[in-house]
Amino acid sequence: VQLVESGGGLVQAGGSLRLSCAASGSTFSISIMGWYRQAPGKQRELVAGITTGGGSTNYADSVKGRFTISRDKTENTMYLQMNRLKPEDTAVYYCYAERGGRFPRHDYWGQGTQVTVSS
């Protein structure tokens, strides 16, 4: 499975961005997808996740009500709509996919896309 992110950039506080993650390869084996982020000097943290079967979602408390994760099954693309961005949202955002279920467990990562929110 290959993951390619796009959509990062520089935005002012209060603005919006939409990240995309295009998945290719053996996407039928993926059970969970999500977005993580890592700010300078901090650990990588989960931002949002979505199951590929039922579409259940979960969010970090810090982004609830502002970010929305979604997935287009036909395009094998996952999105993260980020609204009301704050300077503390500045980080490298990584697309994540987990192979699971009846397949051997394996994690896949994208190369990351920079999001910078100016105050």
Buried (B, 14 or more C-beta within 10 A) or exposed (E): BEBBBBBBEEBEBEBEBBBBBBBEEEBEBBBBBBBBBBBEEEEBEBBBBBBBEEEEBBBBEEBEEBBBBBBEEEEBBBBBBBBEBBEEBBBBBBBBBBBBEEEEEEEBEBEBBEBBBEE
